[in-house]
Amino acid sequence: MSIWTICKAKLLRSVRKKVAKTVAYMADFETIVTAPTRVWLWALCPISNHKDYIWGKDIESFIEEISKPKYNKSKIYFHNLRFDGTFICYYLLNSGRFEQILDGKLHPYSFTTLISRMGQWYQIKIKFKRTTVTIQDSLKKLPFSVRAMAGAFHLEMSKGDLDYAAERPLGYEPTPAELDYISRDIGIVAQALSIQFDQGLTQMTIGADALQEYKDLIGKFRDLFPELLPECDSFCRKAYKGGYCYCNPIHQGVLIDSPGQVYDVNSMYPWAMHEKPMPYGDPIHFTGKPSENPDYPLYIVEVIADFSLKAGKLPTVQVRGDKRFLEREYIRDSQGLMHLFMTSVDMELFLDAYDVYELEYVQGYSFKATTNAFKLYIDKWMKVKAENTGALRTLAKLMLNSLYGKFAKNPDVTGKHPIIEEDRVKLALNDEELSSTNYVPVGCFITAWSRWNLIRSANVCGDRFCYCDTDSIHIIGLEPVEGLEVHESRLGAWKQELVFTRAKYLHTKCYVEEYEKDGEKKLKVTVSGLPANCRSDVTFDNFQPGAVYSGKLLQKSVSGGVILVPTDFTIKEFDMPVDHHGDPIDPEEDLS
């Protein structure tokens, strides 16, 4: 039975069963901004009715409230559990009443946490005498700031403002304005979560929601994507790479004092999933060069190669753990033999971009291919996106972009747990924990096809090309680019997002572009790690390596919980740019 037959049969049963509304609440803490810190205000509302909120003035009263029988088996969400959860764990660990369970079932007055090795907080589960509550992170379902969420979901309610640093001694009575502020914070997220729940999306993360939706749609997931043997999964995982992000060296660090354009792909990853061949089924292992097998046309391969970049081409190879190269450097010359793991799509890009002096095929895995595995899923959510505005359109975009990453789920799920050390919460590593995988070859090929689209498109722009990142290209000049498919909405085509009047690109994820809106010049600042409140300090004159901007807040664990500590943000240095032949360029040189 073909994959398309399986999917068509499943489509007849694709309407999701009605899911009972999750018994869930939205909560938030307001805390003292200096050490030692504490909760001075909390609020809690049912997600089904955000106007019906209650509040209290300390962490003790919050814990007492959620221990009541009416909260049994409910979920309580915080937006950024890493912050608020630290206060909860500090209280539980210091209370003398609660035992932390690392392995096993909860008993009365115990709790457990779900925190990743990278310090991402997902869940705190607390069992009281007769009540068990699960505390989760709404940020994992709604990856927006509260302020941005109100706009993205077209909510009537907007985020307020608060003087966080005002004096609030023990016993402080919140003002009506402060209660209005916290009610808005929980109300905005509660409304957005309610929209997700109404669609049956009740998993812990938006990625898990997307995967469950996909499984429900196609039926027998493992018939298409069997669990691979550990050695096969480990091999294929070496070819899994993210989006392509590159700053053209001939324009790096140079003020571009002329107009240009920014184009974005219409749904890059959904395009790859919908239009390009994807692997499925049990692979075949091979040694040496892969054979041309029409039944198994895709492959992931290990090669040993010596190569250098062709003139006028963009580098495509990036390796980690090789001391000869920077961690995120795209390689122009391998400086001898190098081990590489690539998909067949990456191999095509590699052979097009480089002069290869030596090439040895070591081993790999071949896969069957289909272009139908994701059509039903992508078509459904593209239709929702096209026919709606506001909340449902935002939700559709989340669902379209959240599925691909679940296929590359790492089997090593070893996490961390909170401990008290020097009267503050720190994280300690758990014992090793492994889980099942999904099907990492799909993740490999989704991102590979996306890089293929982006790099080919950037190459046709020639020296007009300045910068690209995952699904966007930035070019000099306003004339159309021959060979670049431009369309306002067609899946995989390029859409003009911005016309700039001036621009400066320092390095990856670090650039500014000036544009006009309503007759006024504005500056779009894109600097990874630079918070929004600091961007107004950026100008073309001070935007350079080593520039320092004040006001970034770093989370610091202290007695009582965490505080946000002001710090400076410094733009990192970049290497001297080089031309297409590898010769250094003076950033101040006239390139005309």
Order of alpha helices (4+ residues) and beta strands (2+ residues): alpha-beta-beta-beta-alpha-beta-alpha-beta-beta-beta-beta-alpha-alpha-alpha-alpha-alpha-beta-beta-beta-alpha-beta-beta-beta-alpha-beta-alpha-alpha-beta-beta-alpha-beta-beta-beta-beta-beta-beta-beta-beta
